[in-house]
Amino acid sequence: MAEQLRRGARTLVLALFSLGGATAQAVPWTFQVRDAAGHPLADAVVAVLAHGKPSKTTSAHAEMGQRNRQFTPQLLVVQTGTAVAFPNYDSVRHQVYSFSPIKVFELKLYAAGTPTDQVFDKPGVATLACNIHDRMHANIVVVDTPLFATTDASGTAHLDLPPGEHQLQYWHEQSKNAAVLQSQPLNVGDSAGSTQLTIGG
């Protein structure tokens, strides 16, 4: 019995060591996104489709509310399969809709409260608006990966990535075709690296 316990303990240690080694393989990667004139672009989306990472989720939830007659946030990035709530925090009513091919829906006129969540089960870009307030608009970018980020004011985003040959997807409102994600191969080595991207122009 004691020997069995020792063997079990050794197996657990080896499993944990293996798991830790796999996690430690991830390397820091920096993305710098600029427009055609060389200016940094904030709120650009970068996503990496890496081998072995789940493309979809069945448990993730996110929120895009309405506050002060604006969507908050105006850009939301989610993994495919995420359920998104659209709570109304205003004292006026809203009617949220999307005619984008990846997700067509309309939430009938509603006051304070939260209508039924919408599951975004296809990758791509969904542009949202309000039938009552023309100035309200927002984008939900849906990606087939849990590895995604948005750029800050300096046009920079960071991800920890496994080494290997992956597919990089990226998007910004200034893209020539803002309805789709752009993509290119991404080769990640065993040490930290960076990728420069130009959008627009």
C-alpha positions in Angstrom: 0.0 0.0 0.0 2.8 2.4 0.9 4.6 1.6 -2.4 1.4 2.4 -4.3 1.0 5.7 -2.6 4.7 6.6 -3.4 4.1 5.7 -7.0 1.0 7.7 -7.1 2.8 10.7 -5.6 5.6 10.4 -8.2 3.1 10.3 -11.0 1.3 13.4 -9.7 4.6 15.3 -9.4 5.6 14.3 -13.0 2.2 15.4 -14.3 2.5 18.8 -12.5 6.0 19.2 -13.8 4.9 18.5 -17.3 2.0 20.9 -17.0 4.2 23.6 -15.6 6.7 23.1 -18.4 3.9 23.4 -21.0 2.8 26.7 -19.4 6.3 28.0 -19.1 6.8 27.6 -22.9 4.5 30.6 -23.6 6.6 33.6 -24.7 5.7 37.3 -24.5 4.7 38.8 -27.8 4.1 42.5 -28.6 1.9 43.8 -31.4 2.3 47.4 -32.6 -0.5 48.6 -34.8 -0.3 51.8 -36.8 -2.3 53.5 -39.6 -0.9 54.2 -43.1 0.6 57.5 -41.9 2.5 55.8 -39.1 0.3 56.9 -36.3 -0.5 54.4 -33.5 -4.0 53.0 -33.5 -5.9 52.4 -30.3 -8.7 49.9 -30.0 -7.3 47.6 -32.7 -8.0 43.9 -32.2 -5.3 41.2 -32.4 -6.1 37.5 -32.1 -3.9 34.5 -32.5 -5.4 31.1 -33.6 -2.9 28.7 -32.0 -2.8 24.9 -32.4 -4.3 23.2 -29.3 -6.3 26.1 -28.1 -10.1 25.7 -28.0 -11.8 27.6 -30.8 -15.1 28.0 -29.0 -16.5 28.4 -25.5 -19.8 27.4 -24.0 -19.4 29.1 -20.7 -18.1 32.7 -21.3 -20.3 35.7 -20.7 -19.8 39.4 -21.6 -21.7 42.6 -21.4 -22.4 45.5 -23.7 -24.6 47.9 -21.9 -26.3 51.2 -22.8 -25.4 54.2 -20.6 -25.8 57.9 -21.3 -27.2 56.9 -24.7 -24.1 55.2 -25.8 -23.0 51.6 -25.9 -20.5 50.7 -23.1 -18.1 49.5 -24.3 -18.2 50.5 -27.9 -15.8 47.7 -28.8 -16.2 44.3 -27.3 -14.0 41.3 -28.3 -15.2 37.8 -27.4 -14.5 34.2 -28.2 -16.9 32.3 -30.4 -19.8 30.9 -28.3 -19.8 33.8 -25.8 -23.2 34.9 -24.5 -23.5 38.7 -24.4 -25.9 40.7 -22.3 -27.3 44.1 -23.3 -28.5 45.7 -20.1 -30.1 49.2 -20.3 -28.8 51.5 -17.6 -30.5 54.6 -19.0 -33.9 56.1 -18.1 -34.9 56.0 -21.8 -35.7 53.0 -23.9 -33.4 51.4 -26.5 -33.9 49.0 -29.4 -30.6 47.3 -30.1 -30.1 45.5 -33.4 -27.5 44.0 -35.8 -27.8 43.2 -39.4 -24.3 41.8 -39.7 -24.1 38.3 -41.3 -22.4 36.7 -38.3 -25.3 37.7 -36.0 -28.6 39.1 -37.0 -30.9 40.0 -34.1 -33.1 42.8 -32.8 -34.0 43.5 -29.2 -37.4 45.1 -29.2 -37.8 48.4 -27.4 -37.0 48.0 -23.8 -36.5 50.2 -20.7 -34.2 49.5 -17.7 -33.3 45.9 -17.4 -31.6 43.1 -19.3 -33.2 41.3 -22.3 -32.3 37.7 -23.3 -28.6 37.2 -23.8 -27.4 36.8 -27.4 -24.9 34.0 -28.2 -22.3 35.0 -30.8 -21.5 31.6 -32.3 -19.8 32.7 -35.6 -16.4 34.4 -35.9 -16.3 37.9 -37.6 -17.5 41.4 -36.9 -21.0 42.4 -35.8 -21.9 46.1 -36.0 -24.6 47.2 -33.6 -26.9 50.2 -33.5 -30.0 51.5 -31.8 -33.3 52.2 -33.7 -34.1 55.0 -31.4 -30.8 56.9 -31.1 -28.9 57.2 -34.4 -25.6 58.2 -32.9 -25.3 55.0 -31.0 -23.1 52.3 -32.6 -20.7 49.7 -31.4 -18.8 46.6 -32.7 -18.5 43.1 -31.4 -15.5 41.2 -32.8 -15.8 37.4 -32.4 -12.7 35.3 -32.7 -12.1 31.5 -32.7 -9.5 31.7 -30.0 -9.1 32.7 -26.3 -5.9 34.5 -27.3 -6.9 38.1 -28.1 -6.2 41.6 -27.0 -6.9 45.3 -27.9 -4.3 47.9 -28.4 -3.8 50.8 -26.0 -3.3 54.5 -26.8 0.2 53.8 -28.1 -1.2 51.2 -30.5 0.4 48.3 -28.4 -1.0 45.0 -27.3 0.6 42.1 -25.5 -0.1 38.3 -25.5 1.7 35.3 -24.1 1.9 32.8 -27.0 3.0 29.2 -27.4 5.9 28.7 -29.9 4.8 27.5 -33.3 3.2 28.5 -36.6 -0.1 30.2 -36.0 -2.6 32.5 -37.7 -2.8 36.1 -36.7 -6.1 38.0 -37.1 -6.5 41.7 -36.7 -9.1 44.4 -37.1 -9.8 48.1 -36.7 -12.6 50.4 -37.7 -10.2 52.1 -40.1 -9.7 48.9 -42.0 -10.5 49.0 -45.7 -13.1 46.4 -45.1 -14.2 46.8 -41.5 -16.8 44.0 -41.8 -14.1 41.3 -41.8 -11.0 40.3 -40.0 -7.7 40.5 -41.8 -5.2 37.6 -41.3 -1.6 36.6 -41.9 0.7 33.8 -40.7 2.5 34.3 -37.4 5.6 32.3 -36.5 6.4 32.4 -32.8 9.9 31.3 -31.7 11.2 30.3 -28.3 11.9 33.8 -27.1 10.0 37.2 -26.9 9.2 38.8 -30.1 7.0 41.5 -31.8 4.9 42.1 -34.9 4.3 45.4 -36.7 0.9 45.9 -38.4 -0.4 48.6 -40.6 -4.1 49.1 -41.0 -5.9 51.4 -43.5 -4.5 53.4 -46.3 
